[in-house]
Amino acid sequence: MSTKKAVAGGVGLLATALATSVLLAPAAGATAPTTTTSANETGVNSAYAIAAKGLLGADKSPYVTDAEGFSQESLAKLDVPGLAHVRLLNAAAGAGRARASVADVNIGLGLGRPLLTASAIEATCKDGKGSSSLAKARLGDATLDVAAPANTTVAVPGVLSVVLNKQVKHDDGSITVTAISVKIDNVQTLDLASVTCVPGDDHDGGKPTTSPGKPTSSKPSTSGHAPTSTKTSSGGGAGAGAGDKPDANGKAPRPTPVKAHLDVTG
């Protein structure tokens, strides 16, 4: 059987499984988080809207990290012929958090009927914790919850698997959250809205995050003294006039006229 026929059969089985909830593992859909050695780029926060590997490939797009500070990129649309048609792709990372989103999703995998459709898909994380959300998402014939439990898996053994709100914890404490991760046997993978965050991190490209200290202003110290007034003695006794004394501002006194009688000689 060709891969395409196997996938087509898998989509049909997947739709049936979703309708009957038989293949949700476990019953409520949440599996234990996966652990790996490290994130793709140790010590940085990152995000991308879509990526694919296998028969049909697509690089992480748009892809950003905060290795040199806060970064954000957007694409109006992206088409991967035979695989995916998406619009409004956004990715942002910085200051301990990351966000990725994509809208108008149509994943066809080259089949006559779409495997996955959604009006919006988003993943976010902050300080080593993350979540994802879906809007009007359908997988096969089944409607998907807005917020699926972490690592909700729907699978057709040996054919394909779809993981919703995939969360991978790394040994360095970081976490990768992928809103939807599709794997077709061993020939194709597709990730939609994926983010990675480091715990307790305010990483901003190695740039100092502390603000410079507030400058202190010091006023020059002055030791000014009030002007002193000095009284001078004019040798006058009881008959000395008030004008012999300096005034309150220390100015020289006005002279006091003295009447005198001069003898006329000759």
Backbone hydrogen bonds, N-H to C=O, Kabsch-Sander energy under -0.5 kcal/mol:
donor,donor_aa,acceptor,acceptor_aa,energy
6,A,2,S,-2.5
7,V,3,T,-2.8
8,A,4,K,-2.4
9,G,5,K,-2.6
10,G,6,A,-2.3
11,V,7,V,-2.7
12,G,8,A,-1.7
13,L,9,G,-2.5
14,L,10,G,-2.9
15,A,11,V,-2.6
16,T,12,G,-2.1
17,A,13,L,-2.7
18,L,14,L,-2.7
19,A,15,A,-2.2
20,T,16,T,-1.8
21,S,17,A,-1.3
22,V,17,A,-1.2
25,A,153,T,-1.5
29,G,26,P,-1.3
31,T,150,A,-0.9
31,T,151,N,-0.5
34,T,167,Q,-1.3
36,T,169,K,-1.8
44,V,41,E,-1.5
46,S,196,T,-2.1
47,A,64,V,-2.1
48,Y,194,S,-2.4
49,A,61,S,-0.6
49,A,62,P,-0.7
50,I,61,S,-1.5
51,A,191,D,-1.7
52,A,58,A,-2.7
53,K,189,T,-1.5
55,L,187,V,-1.9
58,A,52,A,-2.3
61,S,50,I,-2.4
64,V,47,A,-2.4
66,D,45,N,-1.6
68,E,69,G,-0.6
69,G,66,D,-1.6
71,S,93,A,-2.6
73,E,91,A,-2.5
75,L,89,L,-2.5
78,L,86,V,-2.5
80,V,84,A,-3.2
83,L,80,V,-2.9
84,A,80,V,-1.8
85,H,106,N,-1.8
86,V,78,L,-2.3
87,R,103,A,-2.9
88,L,76,A,-2.8
89,L,75,L,-2.2
90,N,101,S,-2.6
91,A,73,E,-2.2
92,A,99,R,-2.4
93,A,71,S,-2.4
94,G,97,R,-2.8
95,A,203,H,-1.6
96,G,203,H,-0.6
97,R,94,G,-1.2
98,A,125,C,-2.0
99,R,92,A,-2.6
100,A,123,A,-2.4
101,S,90,N,-2.3
102,V,121,I,-2.2
103,A,87,R,-3.0
104,D,119,S,-1.5
105,V,118,A,-2.5
106,N,85,H,-1.5
107,I,116,L,-3.1
108,G,83,L,-1.4
108,G,106,N,-0.7
109,L,83,L,-1.2
111,L,108,G,-1.9
115,L,107,I,-2.5
116,L,107,I,-1.6
117,T,138,R,-2.2
118,A,105,V,-1.6
119,S,135,A,-2.2
120,A,135,A,-1.4
121,I,102,V,-2.5
122,E,133,S,-2.4
123,A,100,A,-2.5
124,T,131,S,-2.7
125,C,98,A,-2.0
126,K,129,K,-3.1
127,D,96,G,-2.8
129,K,126,K,-1.4
131,S,124,T,-2.4
133,S,122,E,-2.5
134,L,146,V,-2.5
135,A,120,A,-2.5
138,R,117,T,-3.1
139,L,142,A,-2.5
140,G,115,L,-2.5
140,G,138,R,-0.6
142,A,139,L,-2.0
144,L,137,A,-2.8
151,N,165,N,-2.4
152,T,149,P,-1.0
152,T,164,L,-1.8
153,T,25,A,-0.8
153,T,29,G,-0.6
153,T,151,N,-0.5
154,V,162,V,-2.8
155,A,23,L,-0.6
156,V,160,L,-3.2
159,V,156,V,-2.6
160,L,156,V,-1.6
161,S,183,K,-2.5
162,V,154,V,-3.1
163,V,181,S,-2.9
164,L,152,T,-3.4
164,L,162,V,-0.5
165,N,179,A,-2.8
166,K,178,T,-2.2
168,V,176,T,-2.8
169,K,34,T,-3.0
169,K,167,Q,-0.5
170,H,174,S,-2.8
171,D,36,T,-2.1
173,G,170,H,-2.2
175,I,197,C,-2.2
176,T,168,V,-2.6
177,V,195,V,-2.7
178,T,166,K,-2.8
179,A,192,L,-0.5
179,A,193,A,-2.9
180,I,192,L,-1.6
181,S,163,V,-2.4
182,V,190,L,-3.4
183,K,161,S,-2.7
184,I,188,Q,-3.2
185,D,159,V,-1.8
185,D,183,K,-0.7
187,V,184,I,-2.5
188,Q,184,I,-1.4
189,T,53,K,-2.6
190,L,182,V,-2.3
191,D,51,A,-2.9
192,L,180,I,-2.7
193,A,49,A,-3.1
194,S,48,Y,-2.9
195,V,177,V,-2.5
196,T,46,S,-2.4
197,C,175,I,-2.2
201,D,198,V,-1.0
205,G,66,D,-0.7
207,K,204,D,-1.1
218,S,216,T,-0.5
231,K,229,S,-0.5
234,S,232,T,-0.5
240,A,237,G,-1.9
244,D,241,G,-1.7
245,K,242,A,-1.5
247,D,251,K,-1.3
250,G,247,D,-2.1
259,K,257,P,-0.5
262,L,260,A,-0.6
263,D,261,H,-0.5
265,T,263,D,-0.5
